[in-house]
Structure formats: structure tokens, C-alpha cells
Amino acid sequence: MTQLSVPLPERLDTQLAGICNRTPDPSTLVPILVRCARESMPDLISAIQKAGGSLRHTFEIVDALSAWLPKSELGEFSLLPGVEMLELEESFKTC
């Protein structure tokens, strides 16, 4: 299996780390939820785009954004200033 070139940081949740270890193609785009400091969002959005990903949504109620990011960029992206946690974005419904 292909591994990331950097160790998996603690800021990746278990499901996301599992995808990193199971998906062989490093260019695979992964749907992520980025919990982050609100003031760092503009820099993080720019970093997502530079990494070959795309922004999906910014959240107003919580300090987070969702994006598609290449699997190969997850480790280094999680270490950027302002990133608190990367999670695998899953579908959810609201009441």
C-alpha cells in the first residue's frame, strides 16, 4: 500500500487516517472537514487551492470548512497554522 510521505499527524481523525492507508492513488480527492481558527480560513482556502483541492463550503456557526483535498496533501495540510483537526466529511441530515 502507498503511504503518505510524512507521518500521519494527530490532527487526522481515525477514519481519515484509514483512508490514507487504504487508498493506493495519492491523487485521490478526499472530502474533508477542516476544524480551524476562523481568522486562518482565508490562508487555508488558498492552501487547499494550491494543493489541487477545492473548497466546498464554509460554515458560519462553527469554525470549520469543507473541501476536497488530494490524499497526498492531507498530512502536510493538517500541520498548517490554524488547523485544529481534519475529519472525513460524511453525509448528514439536519432536523
HUDA-V686718 format. One line per field, one symbol per residue. phi: phi as a letter, one per 40 degrees, with the letter a starting at -180 (. if undefined). psi: psi as a letter, one per 40 degrees, with the letter a starting at -180 (. if undefined). burial: 1 if it has 24 or more other ideal C-beta (glycine too) atoms within 12 Angstrom, else 0. Layout:
phi = ???
psi = ???
burial = ???
//
This chain:
phi = .cbccbcccccccccccccdcccccccdcbcbbbcacdccddcccccccccgbacbabbccbcaababbddccdccccccdgccabbccbcabbc
psi = ihiieiihieehidddddddedhdheehhhhihhhihdeeddddddddddeeaihdiihddigiiiihhideeddddeeihdhdihihhiiiii.
burial = 00010001001110011011000001001111111100001001101100101010000000011111111111111101011111111000000
//
